[in-house]
Amino acid sequence: MELSIIQIGNSKGFRLSKTLIEKYNIKDKVELILEKEYLILKPISSPRKGWETAFKEMNEKGDDQLLFNDVFKNESLEEWN
């Protein structure tokens, strides 16, 4: 794929098509990897983004209870001391 270099203020850059952005799930940032004679753009994902808010909401609703009993509740842990 050939891209044109364009002027962006005092810098230069290139545009990615909407199709590429959607296909590779590119959001706000990409990682630029310099490898031999290649420039590699890698989408940056944040798989845990929003978890803190979600956990707070779960706690407020009481949805953060254990799904099974604590396995150490009735165990003697003396051998680990």
Biotite code that builds the C-alpha atoms (Angstrom):
import biotite.structure as struc

atoms = struc.array([
    struc.Atom([0.000, 0.000, 0.000], chain_id="A", res_id=1, res_name="MET", atom_name="CA", element="C"),
    struc.Atom([1.358, 3.393, -0.924], chain_id="A", res_id=2, res_name="GLU", atom_name="CA", element="C"),
    struc.Atom([0.707, 6.414, 1.315], chain_id="A", res_id=3, res_name="LEU", atom_name="CA", element="C"),
    struc.Atom([1.497, 10.060, 0.640], chain_id="A", res_id=4, res_name="SER", atom_name="CA", element="C"),
    struc.Atom([3.475, 12.050, 3.188], chain_id="A", res_id=5, res_name="ILE", atom_name="CA", element="C"),
    struc.Atom([1.598, 15.233, 4.137], chain_id="A", res_id=6, res_name="ILE", atom_name="CA", element="C"),
    struc.Atom([2.522, 18.408, 6.006], chain_id="A", res_id=7, res_name="GLN", atom_name="CA", element="C"),
    struc.Atom([1.106, 18.596, 9.559], chain_id="A", res_id=8, res_name="ILE", atom_name="CA", element="C"),
    struc.Atom([2.208, 21.882, 11.121], chain_id="A", res_id=9, res_name="GLY", atom_name="CA", element="C"),
    struc.Atom([6.012, 21.770, 11.349], chain_id="A", res_id=10, res_name="ASN", atom_name="CA", element="C"),
    struc.Atom([5.979, 17.978, 11.018], chain_id="A", res_id=11, res_name="SER", atom_name="CA", element="C"),
    struc.Atom([5.071, 15.486, 8.346], chain_id="A", res_id=12, res_name="LYS", atom_name="CA", element="C"),
    struc.Atom([2.844, 12.446, 8.585], chain_id="A", res_id=13, res_name="GLY", atom_name="CA", element="C"),
    struc.Atom([0.464, 10.189, 6.721], chain_id="A", res_id=14, res_name="PHE", atom_name="CA", element="C"),
    struc.Atom([-3.206, 9.286, 6.927], chain_id="A", res_id=15, res_name="ARG", atom_name="CA", element="C"),
    struc.Atom([-4.649, 5.831, 7.392], chain_id="A", res_id=16, res_name="LEU", atom_name="CA", element="C"),
    struc.Atom([-7.928, 4.957, 5.737], chain_id="A", res_id=17, res_name="SER", atom_name="CA", element="C"),
    struc.Atom([-11.021, 4.315, 7.844], chain_id="A", res_id=18, res_name="LYS", atom_name="CA", element="C"),
    struc.Atom([-11.000, 0.730, 6.554], chain_id="A", res_id=19, res_name="THR", atom_name="CA", element="C"),
    struc.Atom([-7.511, 0.066, 7.962], chain_id="A", res_id=20, res_name="LEU", atom_name="CA", element="C"),
    struc.Atom([-8.326, 1.769, 11.253], chain_id="A", res_id=21, res_name="ILE", atom_name="CA", element="C"),
    struc.Atom([-11.425, -0.373, 11.728], chain_id="A", res_id=22, res_name="GLU", atom_name="CA", element="C"),
    struc.Atom([-9.843, -3.617, 10.472], chain_id="A", res_id=23, res_name="LYS", atom_name="CA", element="C"),
    struc.Atom([-6.901, -3.375, 12.883], chain_id="A", res_id=24, res_name="TYR", atom_name="CA", element="C"),
    struc.Atom([-8.909, -1.842, 15.734], chain_id="A", res_id=25, res_name="ASN", atom_name="CA", element="C"),
    struc.Atom([-6.732, 1.265, 15.949], chain_id="A", res_id=26, res_name="ILE", atom_name="CA", element="C"),
    struc.Atom([-7.976, 3.670, 18.621], chain_id="A", res_id=27, res_name="LYS", atom_name="CA", element="C"),
    struc.Atom([-6.029, 6.727, 19.814], chain_id="A", res_id=28, res_name="ASP", atom_name="CA", element="C"),
    struc.Atom([-2.445, 5.486, 19.705], chain_id="A", res_id=29, res_name="LYS", atom_name="CA", element="C"),
    struc.Atom([-0.155, 3.091, 17.852], chain_id="A", res_id=30, res_name="VAL", atom_name="CA", element="C"),
    struc.Atom([3.271, 1.784, 18.772], chain_id="A", res_id=31, res_name="GLU", atom_name="CA", element="C"),
    struc.Atom([6.000, 2.510, 16.232], chain_id="A", res_id=32, res_name="LEU", atom_name="CA", element="C"),
    struc.Atom([8.512, -0.343, 15.973], chain_id="A", res_id=33, res_name="ILE", atom_name="CA", element="C"),
    struc.Atom([11.751, 0.206, 14.052], chain_id="A", res_id=34, res_name="LEU", atom_name="CA", element="C"),
    struc.Atom([13.002, -3.136, 12.769], chain_id="A", res_id=35, res_name="GLU", atom_name="CA", element="C"),
    struc.Atom([15.833, -3.386, 10.265], chain_id="A", res_id=36, res_name="LYS", atom_name="CA", element="C"),
    struc.Atom([14.640, -1.359, 7.284], chain_id="A", res_id=37, res_name="GLU", atom_name="CA", element="C"),
    struc.Atom([10.964, -1.416, 8.289], chain_id="A", res_id=38, res_name="TYR", atom_name="CA", element="C"),
    struc.Atom([8.606, 0.815, 10.219], chain_id="A", res_id=39, res_name="LEU", atom_name="CA", element="C"),
    struc.Atom([5.903, -1.246, 11.921], chain_id="A", res_id=40, res_name="ILE", atom_name="CA", element="C"),
    struc.Atom([2.747, 0.299, 13.353], chain_id="A", res_id=41, res_name="LEU", atom_name="CA", element="C"),
    struc.Atom([1.128, -1.783, 16.070], chain_id="A", res_id=42, res_name="LYS", atom_name="CA", element="C"),
    struc.Atom([-2.229, -0.839, 17.626], chain_id="A", res_id=43, res_name="PRO", atom_name="CA", element="C"),
    struc.Atom([-2.011, -0.174, 21.355], chain_id="A", res_id=44, res_name="ILE", atom_name="CA", element="C"),
    struc.Atom([-4.789, -1.901, 23.208], chain_id="A", res_id=45, res_name="SER", atom_name="CA", element="C"),
    struc.Atom([-5.875, -1.277, 26.775], chain_id="A", res_id=46, res_name="SER", atom_name="CA", element="C"),
    struc.Atom([-7.702, -4.485, 27.672], chain_id="A", res_id=47, res_name="PRO", atom_name="CA", element="C"),
    struc.Atom([-8.123, -3.463, 31.322], chain_id="A", res_id=48, res_name="ARG", atom_name="CA", element="C"),
    struc.Atom([-9.287, 0.066, 30.610], chain_id="A", res_id=49, res_name="LYS", atom_name="CA", element="C"),
    struc.Atom([-12.439, 0.792, 32.595], chain_id="A", res_id=50, res_name="GLY", atom_name="CA", element="C"),
    struc.Atom([-11.975, -2.123, 34.979], chain_id="A", res_id=51, res_name="TRP", atom_name="CA", element="C"),
    struc.Atom([-11.651, 0.112, 38.051], chain_id="A", res_id=52, res_name="GLU", atom_name="CA", element="C"),
    struc.Atom([-15.024, 1.738, 37.376], chain_id="A", res_id=53, res_name="THR", atom_name="CA", element="C"),
    struc.Atom([-16.619, -1.623, 36.615], chain_id="A", res_id=54, res_name="ALA", atom_name="CA", element="C"),
    struc.Atom([-15.295, -3.133, 39.864], chain_id="A", res_id=55, res_name="PHE", atom_name="CA", element="C"),
    struc.Atom([-16.607, -0.184, 41.881], chain_id="A", res_id=56, res_name="LYS", atom_name="CA", element="C"),
    struc.Atom([-20.045, -0.620, 40.307], chain_id="A", res_id=57, res_name="GLU", atom_name="CA", element="C"),
    struc.Atom([-19.965, -4.369, 41.033], chain_id="A", res_id=58, res_name="MET", atom_name="CA", element="C"),
    struc.Atom([-19.123, -3.639, 44.671], chain_id="A", res_id=59, res_name="ASN", atom_name="CA", element="C"),
    struc.Atom([-21.939, -1.109, 44.998], chain_id="A", res_id=60, res_name="GLU", atom_name="CA", element="C"),
    struc.Atom([-24.419, -3.664, 43.596], chain_id="A", res_id=61, res_name="LYS", atom_name="CA", element="C"),
    struc.Atom([-23.043, -6.503, 45.730], chain_id="A", res_id=62, res_name="GLY", atom_name="CA", element="C"),
    struc.Atom([-21.991, -8.447, 42.631], chain_id="A", res_id=63, res_name="ASP", atom_name="CA", element="C"),
    struc.Atom([-18.399, -8.943, 43.801], chain_id="A", res_id=64, res_name="ASP", atom_name="CA", element="C"),
    struc.Atom([-19.010, -11.991, 46.016], chain_id="A", res_id=65, res_name="GLN", atom_name="CA", element="C"),
    struc.Atom([-16.972, -15.179, 45.697], chain_id="A", res_id=66, res_name="LEU", atom_name="CA", element="C"),
    struc.Atom([-18.524, -17.745, 43.366], chain_id="A", res_id=67, res_name="LEU", atom_name="CA", element="C"),
    struc.Atom([-17.288, -20.637, 45.534], chain_id="A", res_id=68, res_name="PHE", atom_name="CA", element="C"),
    struc.Atom([-16.206, -20.954, 49.151], chain_id="A", res_id=69, res_name="ASN", atom_name="CA", element="C"),
    struc.Atom([-12.710, -19.988, 50.176], chain_id="A", res_id=70, res_name="ASP", atom_name="CA", element="C"),
    struc.Atom([-10.619, -23.167, 49.963], chain_id="A", res_id=71, res_name="VAL", atom_name="CA", element="C"),
    struc.Atom([-8.392, -22.086, 52.859], chain_id="A", res_id=72, res_name="PHE", atom_name="CA", element="C"),
    struc.Atom([-11.183, -21.285, 55.305], chain_id="A", res_id=73, res_name="LYS", atom_name="CA", element="C"),
    struc.Atom([-10.987, -24.636, 57.124], chain_id="A", res_id=74, res_name="ASN", atom_name="CA", element="C"),
    struc.Atom([-7.366, -25.414, 56.360], chain_id="A", res_id=75, res_name="GLU", atom_name="CA", element="C"),
    struc.Atom([-4.569, -25.486, 58.897], chain_id="A", res_id=76, res_name="SER", atom_name="CA", element="C"),
    struc.Atom([-1.764, -23.376, 57.493], chain_id="A", res_id=77, res_name="LEU", atom_name="CA", element="C"),
    struc.Atom([0.749, -24.254, 60.221], chain_id="A", res_id=78, res_name="GLU", atom_name="CA", element="C"),
    struc.Atom([2.927, -26.232, 57.817], chain_id="A", res_id=79, res_name="GLU", atom_name="CA", element="C"),
    struc.Atom([3.530, -23.030, 55.825], chain_id="A", res_id=80, res_name="TRP", atom_name="CA", element="C"),
    struc.Atom([4.998, -21.107, 58.799], chain_id="A", res_id=81, res_name="ASN", atom_name="CA", element="C"),
])
